Amino acid sequence: MTDTPPPFLPFARPDIGDAEIAAVTETLRSGWVTTGPKARTFEQAFTDYLGGNGLQSIAVNSATAGLHLALEALGIGPGDEVIAPTLTFTATVEVVRYLGADPVLVDVDPVTLNIDPEAIRAAITPATRAIMPVHYGGLACDMDAILAIAREHGLKVVEDAAHALPTTWQGRLVGQLDSDVTVFSFYANKTITTGEGGMAVTRDPKLAERMRVMRLHGMSRDAFDRFTSKTPAWYYEVVAPGFKYNLTDTAAALGLVQLQRLPQFLQRREHLAARYHAQLAGLPLVLPACAPTGDVHAWHLYVIRLAPDACMGRDALIQALSDRGIGTSVHYVPLHRHPYWRDRYGLAPEQFPQADAAYQAMLSLPLFTAMQDSDQDRVIAALREVLG
């Protein structure tokens, strides 16, 4: 009789407990299943988590929606250029095209895999209007350099912080920095989840107002106001051709509990990342960069790269781990390799040597808060077996 193989270990899995289930159930029973009091409470709780200080949080149904709202509120449109890294998910720059503007893709730093400030500087033209840094994997970009470039050239900064809760830069939480808008993701595999969802954060009250109006069909009053206001509930005015980007109360109820658990989630992710660092040392791997001393890496992803002297390539390693019941992923196929972006803008790998080399060697190992040390031991043992 053969031994039963261990269950498949996924790359990621949401950490949903009884408290989240109870909160969603309570909301369903309340009758508020679309945008209502829970969404407002979640926005305020998120602002409070980031420390207030004039911030406003706008809950949306995805980070993609938040990025779109941010650029629209900043007036980005046809003829404008927005600089972003090629090593990101397509959502970062597809929103630029939604508005008829053009993304300008640039290379990344070979150590951090974050956008290279010098590549930003070299890409600026008279049409450049904004910079969209992506805090890759949960490690903050060099925001001092990026914000200095933006100030020098009169550019807007929209941070794609989909990976970056609760990342810090120079001791300040991402979301508290001096950019125009910061957008977080609460997708299923992120550091907290609402299933689908996101949050746009800004200190600029005019941007906040515009994003709120455009979030729900360009109406001058959102759904919650119409059902709680003392004025006639049926009356509203459409002031712009808006979108349908609001977050539901059921999602917000889940998010409120997840936000309360974020300190414990971070502690678990840091623990797992430290174990990987210690146990994978000595293998033919480039391990991910850690945050500078005193700062926080959110460890949304743990991305390894095969060293040139490794005994196998990236695709073979993914297959070897899969054969042993271990799921992995790749973050990301760089945008310059995707047909749409490649063909529209005439992009080639040699224009992005650092991102392209990293892509060909990288894979993301399982890292999620419900993962047990014994699960991680399986990953480490498998890597030692096939690479040692």
N, C-alpha and C positions, 0 to 999 in steps of 0.2 A: 504494500500500500504506500503510495507516494504522499508526501506531506502536502497539506493544503497551502497554496501560495498565499502570502499576505495580501490584504485588499489593496487595490490600486490607490496610490497616494496622488491626489490631484495637485496641480501647480498652485491653486488657490481655492479657498472655500470661505464663505462668509461665516462670521461668528455671531449667531443669533441665539439668544437665550430666552428663558421664560419671561424675563422682564420686558423684552421687546415684544413678545407675543401678547402679553397682557396689555401693553400700551396700545398696540394696534387694535386689539379686540375692544378695548374701552372706546377708542375713537370710532370704530365701526358702529358700536351701540349708541354713540352720541348723535348719530345722524349726519355729522360733518365728515364727508368722505372726500370732498374736493378741497380747494384752498379755503382755509378758515382759521380759527383761533390757534390750532396747533402749529400751523405754518408760521403765524406771527410770533408765537412763543419760541419756535425753533430759530427764527431769524434773530430774536433778541438774545437768546442763549448763545448763539454763535458769535454775535458781536461782543457779548460779555466775555466769552472764552478768549477772544483776541485782545481783550483789554479795553474795549470801548474807545476812548480818546477820539471821539468824533466819527468813528466808523459807522457805516450803515451796511447791513447785510440784506441781500435780495435773494430769496429762495427760488430756484428754478428747477426744471425737470431734467436737466443734464448740464454738465460742464460745457458741452458744446453750445447749448442755448445761452449760457452765461457769457461765453466768449463772443458769440454773435451779438448779444445785447450790448456788451462793452464796446465793441468796435463801432456798432451803429450809433451808440450814444456819443462817441467821440467824433462822429461825422466822417468816418472813413467811407470812401466811395470810389467810383470809376476814376482811373488815372492815378490813384494813390498806390504806394508800395508799403508793405509791412514786412519787416525782417523777422525770420524765425529759423530755428534749427531744422536741419533735414532729419535728424534722429528724434522723431516724435511720431505720435499717431496722427493720422490724416485730419482728425477733427481740429487740431490746432490751426491749420491753415485753410481748411475748406471754408471756414466762416469768412475768411478774407474774400474768397470768390463769391460767397453769397451776396456780398455787397458790391460786386463788380470791380473790386480792387485786386491787386496782384501781390502774392507772397513772394518774397525774395529769400530763398533758402541759403543757409550758410553752414559751415562746418562746425565741429564741436572740439572741445578740449580733449586731448587723448587720455588724460587721467580721470577727470570727473565725468566725461561724456556730456557735460553741459555746454550750452552755446558759448562759443569763443568770442570774448569781447572784441578782440582785434579783427575777427572776421566780420563782426557787426560794423565796425568802423569802416572797413574796406568796402562794404556793400552799400553805404549810404549814397543816395543820389538826390537831386532836387525834388524827386517825387516821393521820397521816403516820408512817411507820416508817423509810423509807430514801430516799436520793437516788442516782440512777444517771446520773452524767455520762458523756457520750460525747465522746471526743477526736476531733472531726470532721476527717476527712481526714489526720490525723496531727499536728495541732496541739493542744497540751495545753490543756485547760480552765484557768480560773483556780482552781486547786486550793486555794490559800490561802483564798480567799473561801468556797469550797464547804465545806471542812473546818471553817472557823470557824462557818459556819451550822449544820453538823451537830453540832458540840460544843455550841453554844448551845442547841440544841433536843433533844439526846439522840438523834440520828438515826444510822443506819448509812449507810455509803457503799460502793457497789459500782461500781467504774469499768468501763465498757465501753471496753476498750482494743483493740478489734478493728482499729483503724487505727494504733495507737500504739506500734509497735515499730520503732525504738528512740527514741521521743519522750522529751524531758526537760522537767521543770518546775523552775525555780529550781535548775538544775544537777543534779537527781536524776532518774534514769530513772523513767518511769511503770512502776509495779510495785514501786518502793521507797518510795512515798509512804505517808502515814499513814491510808489508807482501810482498810476491813475486808477486802475482796477486790478483786483486779484480774483481769480476764479478757481474754485475748488470742485472736486468731483466726489460724489458719493455712490459711484457705481459699485456693483456687487463685490469686486475684489479690492476695493480701496481701503484705506486705513479706518474709515467708518463708512457704513453704507445705509442708504435709504432704498435700496433696490436699484432704482434709477434716480438721479437727482444731482443737484449741485448748488453752489452758493457763489454769488458775485458780491465782492466787498469793495467799498470805496469810501473815501472821506469827502468826496465832492457831492454836495447835496443836489446839484443840477444833474449830474450823471445818474445818481440814485433815482431821482424822480423820473428821468427819461427811461431808465431800464424798467422801473415798475410799470409805467404806462405801456411800454412796448411788450412787456412780459405777457399781457392779457389783452390782445386784440386792439391795442391803442386806445382803450377806454379810459376816460378820465377818473373812473372809480372802479376799483377791482371788485371781485365777487364778494369778498368778505365785507367790504364797506357797504355794498348794496343791500346785504342782508342784515346789517346791524345799524345802519344810519337811521336817523330820525326823519330824514327827507324821504320822499316817495321811492320805494325800493326799485320800481320799474325804470326810473329815469337815469340815463347815463349819456355821455357824449363821446363819440369816437373822434379823437384828435389827431390820429395818425394810423397808417395801415400796419397794425402791430402783428404780433405772433401769438402762438398758444404755448407758452413756456412756463406756466405756473406749476408749482409743486403741490401735491395733494396733502391733505391733513393725515391720511394714513401713512404716507411716506415720512412726513415730518414727525409723527409720533415715534416711528422707528428711529429716526435720526436723533431725537432728543435723548433716548436711552443710550444710543451708541456714543453720542458726544460725552455723556457722563462716564462712560467706560473707557474713553480715549486714553487717560493716563495709564491704565492697566494694559490696554492694547499696545501702547508705545513700549512699556517695560518688557512685554513679551517679545515684541519684534526686535528690540535691542538685544535681548538675551539670545534669541535665535541667530541673529547676525553675528554676535560675538562668538558663538559656538562654531558657526561656519568658518569664521576667520581663523580661529585657533586650530580647528581640525583639518582644514584644507591646506594649511601652510605646508609647503614642501612639494605639493603636486604641481605639474606643469600648467598652472593657471595664473591669470591676472585677476586678483580679487578686487571687488569694488572699493572705490575710495571712501574713506570715512569722513565724517564732518570734521572741520577744524576744531581744535580743543576749545571746549566751552559752548559749542553749538550742537544742535540736535539734527540728526538724520532720521527721517520718518521711516526709513526702511520699508517703503511700499514694495520695492523690488530688491532682490539680491541677484545681481547680474555678474556672472563670471565670464571670462574670456580665456580661450585656450591659448597657451603660449606656443610660439613657433615650433618648439621641440616636442610638442605633444605627439603621442603615438597614433592619434586619429584626428579627424576633422570634426567640426561642430555637428554636422548632420549625423555622422556616425555615433557621436556621443549621445545625442538626443535619442537615437534608436536604441542604443545600449541601455540607457536608463529606462526607456519605455518597456523594453524586454524584461526589466526587473521590477516592473509595476510602479514606476515613478514618472509622474508627469512633469513636463517643463514647458517653457514658452520662449519666444524670442521677442525682445523689445528694443528695436523694432526693425522691420524691413524699412530702411531709410526712404524718405519720400522721393528722393531722386531716382529710385529704382522702380517706382510704381508707374504704370503706363501713362496715366493722366498727367501727373506732374512732369515726368520725364519728357513726354512728347510736346506738351504745351509750352514748356520753357526751355526745351533743348538741353536738358541736363545730362551729365555724364559722370560716372563714378570718380574719375580723376579730378573733378572739381571739388570733391569732398573726401580727401584721402583718409582723414582720421575716422569719420563716421563710417566710411565704407569698409575700412580694415576692421573696425570694431564689430560691425555687423557680421562679417564673415566668420568671426571667432566667438561670438557671444551666445549665451543662453541664460535664461532666468530659472533659478532653482526654486522649488517649493518654499514658500515663506508666508504663513498665515497664522493668526493668533490662536486658532484652535489646534494647531499642529503640536503634537507631543514631542518631547525630546527623543523618544523611541522612533518616531517617524523620521525625524531628522537624522538619527543614527543610521537608518536605512540608506538615506541619500548619501551620507558621508562614506559609508562602507562601499556602496556601489561605485562611487567616484574613485575611491582608492583601488578597488578591484580592477576597473577598466583602464585607469590612467597610471597606476603605481608601477 
